[in-house]
Each structure stands twice: as C-alpha cells, then as structure tokens.
Amino acid sequence: MPFIPHTEQDVREMLAVIGAPSIEALFDEIPASLRVASLPDVPVGLSEFEIMQLMSARARQDGQPLCFIGAGAYEHHIPAAVWSTVTRGEFYSAYTPYQAEASQGTLQTIYEYQTMMASLTGMQVSNASLYDGATAVAEAVLMAVRANRRSKSARILMPRNLHPHYRAVALASAGNQGVKFEELPYERGSGHTSIEALAPFAGQDFTALVIAQPNFFGVFEEVDALTDFAHAHGALVIAVVNPTSLALLKPPGQWGQKGANIVVGEGQPFGCPLSSGGPYFGFMCTRMEHVRQMPGRIVGRTVDLDGRPGFTLTLQAREQHIRRAKATSNICTNQGLLMMAGTIYMSLMGAEGLERVAALSMTRTEQLARALTAIAGVRRVFARANFHEIVLALDRPVAPVLAALRARGIEGGLDLSDYFPELGCALLVCATETKTTADIDTYARAMSEVLPAARAA
Amino acid sequence: MSDIPSELKFARSHEWLKQLPDGLAEIGISDHAQHALGDLVFVELPEIGRALGAGESCAVVESVKAASDVYAPVAGTVVAVNDQLRHTPELINRDPYGGGWLLRLRPEVPGAEAGLMSASEYGVLAAQG
C-alpha cells in the first residue's frame, strides 16, 4: 500500500479540477536553473536488515570513548525509566499534538513541564519548548525586540563568552531582520563579563543584554550587577542558563533588583542522550507581562462545560495559524519527544536529585582540573569560580594532543583555538557525575603520557 | 444589522474616527468589526507620542479566535490611549463607539478625515460582510 493514499485516478481528477496538465507543471514557477534533475549522490533505499548492519558498523567505529567534552551538551546519567516511558505508544511522537485537546495526556505532560521549568527559572510562564538552545537564544532576541517598545535601536549586547554556536545562530536568524549585535569582551584573567565591559554603552539605547550563566567557559558571571545595569537603561535581560546549574544557583527570576525578563537554554542535560549532537530541545520562560510576545506553544489548565478540569492550548493568537505573517515566530511547534524526556527526568530526579547531580558534576570537574594541572605544561586559564566546565591552557597546540588521547579511547575536551584564538592553546574540559575518580585518573595518566610524547614529536 | 452612528467617519478596514471639539481624532473599531472578532481578550495599544502614517498599523485587537491589526485612518501623532482596555478589553464589545475607543490622534493634516467613508457608505460595506 502506498504511504500517501492518492491513487493515479485521484491525482488525475484533482489535476483536471485545477486545470493543470501534470504534477510537474505545478512547479513551473521555480526557474529551471534552480531545479535539480536528479540526485545521483543519494543512494537507493536500504532494507531494515541492511540499515541495521550499516548503522551497527558505524556505531562500532565511534566506539565508546570516555567523554570529557561539554561545551553545550553534557553526558548525564539518564534513569532507565525516562526512555521506557517516553517510548510508550501514548507519548511516542516527535511533534506537537494535532487535534491537541484530544491528547489530554500529552497536554498535561507539557503543562507539568512548563510548571517545572517556570519554577526552576523563577519565571511565571514557560512555553512547550523550542528546537534547541541556539534557536531559543535567537528567538529570545527577536522576542526582546518586540517586547521592549521603549527601545528604538533593536540593538542587542551579546557577550563574547556566550556559546559561539548560539552567537552564530542568533546572528544568522536575527541579524537579517534588522537586529544589531554588539559584542561584549570578557576579562582575560577571569573569563567573565565585567561591568566595565558595559561602560561604553552607558546612557545609550540598547534593547536587551544577553547574560550567559555559567558562560561558555563554565565561569560564573556577576549576574546581579549586569541585570541592574541593563534595567537602569530600559533594556531587557535575556538569561542563557544551563538548567542543571539552576539546582544550585539563584534562579534568573531573582537576578538583580527586578530579575531577568526572558530565560532560555539548552534542555539536553535533562534526559537527552548526547547522540552526536541532537535532537535536543530548547526551553524558554518569561514573565506574564511579556507572554504575548513569546513564541511557541503554551498549554493552559481550564475546565470543560461540566466544570471538569482539563488542558488546552492557550494564547494561540500569537501563532502562525491565526496571526499569519505577524505571528511571534515561524516556530509554532515544540520538540515534543525530547521535552517529554526532560519532564520525566525532572520528575524522577526531583529538586534534591538535581541538586546532587549539579554538585557532584562541579566536584568532578574540580577534581579533573586538579589532576590535569598537576601535569607539567597544563595550567588553568581563568582565576574565577566555575560550574562543571573549565578552560585549561596547554604548552603546545591542542589538536594533536586530543588526537593522541582519542587513540587511547578518551575524548579529552574541546579545542578552543578556532573559536577563541586569543586564548592560544586552550582546551575546554568537563566532567559530570558520570565520571568516576578512576575515569579521571585514566584521563590524567593518558595526558601525562601524551604530553612528553608530543613534545618529542 | 450592526450599529453605525451617522456622525462618524469610517475606514474600509473597519476603524471609525470621531472628530473631537479640540481638533483631536478619536479612533476605534466598528460594531461590525467587534462582532466579527468575537469576545476580545487583549488589546495592544501604541505609545503616546508615536507618529503614525495613514494606514499604518497602530494597535492589535485579539479575541479568543483571531488577532487583527488596527490601522490609523489618517496620519497623526498619538496623544492618548484608552488605558482601561488593558484590563477590560471587553469594553470594545460592549460599547465600541464609546467606552471602547482605542486612541486619540492629533491629525497631521486638518480635515484629512474627509477622505474617509460616511456612515451610509460604510453601512453598504458592512452589509456585504
């Protein structure tokens, strides 16, 4: 049976009604020069058996390295119950619900997700999730421009120590819609954005300030001072946070005198495997005063005609199917499956479990930093408190060192030389609660073997 | 049949304009428009002091099933907005030509409202749906 149930007869009848000679003729509008006649590089389809063989072979190639890379995606323990629940037939869909109100279970899960995220961030409302952390930042920037009607400049202050991919996506997405970005430098000795970095903008019109907590280097920012500076200038504050860290840190809703206005981030640390970079989910929370400018779906609780409680999509006039070209975003869906995993993860961990994950990850990273900096040729770059990630400087180029570690079954971190050339031979490392003392010893031993060898070569 | 006061001027996009004695122009949406939108739940109003061109989007009215832009029938500067609508948008449903007014403009060109439709002309348009 064909997957799309249009028979030849159906197609002929439909074409006759609209007076088109063929389906091909419907694409006449696209200039011939832009059309591709065939796709020779796309192979023919494989059977289930063949694809299993191919993918197993590729998985063997990847191996199971001991991973010390963070940089936006973090390897945390995922309780088995998370994915065995997510993959139940009732929940197993990648997408936002259609005929939404018929899917009360899904809506209730989204509602629980929103409630937990709002509580974690100290905000009043959360959407049902976005694609990932990077697009969530881009959406937050566009939202801030709509929400801050006092500011005419569409100018966003964005710190250089925000994740470089997030900066690139925000620039590509919002930069082409008239938004101007100003890059804020970080302190070379400490890795954080000092209040002095904002001094050139004192007294000027800017729309929003982005604050990453912790920043890409894992370093903590002076969030209160930064937030108050932005608010004193009539600007909004966009907080970009690691959700795990919120178990230990003050929620963005309490930053400074008035709190952040929009909180976004990458939801992957909550129940989503690394899986080569995705799919993950982005989260976005805000205050009620900005809710009509928020993109994405929102689930609300209500009562039906008989007064029984139920769940429904709400505030839909922000979305494409109603506002058309003037919708808050072209994203009017959510990352359903991954958000579901995040919700179950949060429910299973609870506030206490999450706090233990965050605290243990911090401890492990400090343990790793101590073990590695005990080796000659490795030192810390920034003298400031950090979460579960830290920048180390090597006495030689990082890439060959990482390659040598990889040959020993260790992914030793992220080489920063392409992203932050000003830091020289810098390496970003991370150890979460999944790394044991034995793992850290293994890494340190391998590093001490690799460094003299690289020097000789 | 919707209510169309004869002393008002109308735009094709269903806004009304009332000439006030002090030379200001009061703007709202017609009874026909509020009826078509249904129960209003939110109104977004412009900032005081904003300069609007004729036909420029100056407010948004949102009902449970739709959201619509409101366009300035004539060019002018916003001098007042109906703050009561922020908490009671349903005033537009109850009293579209009175308590449900949206904003007041100081018209850029006095007499520009002469180019708008009369109540009887608008009545024909509204009757067509």
Interface residues (C-beta under 8 A of the other chain):
Chain A: R149 R150 R292 A317 R318 I322 R323 K326
Chain B: F42 E44 E47 E62 S63 K65 A66 A67 D69
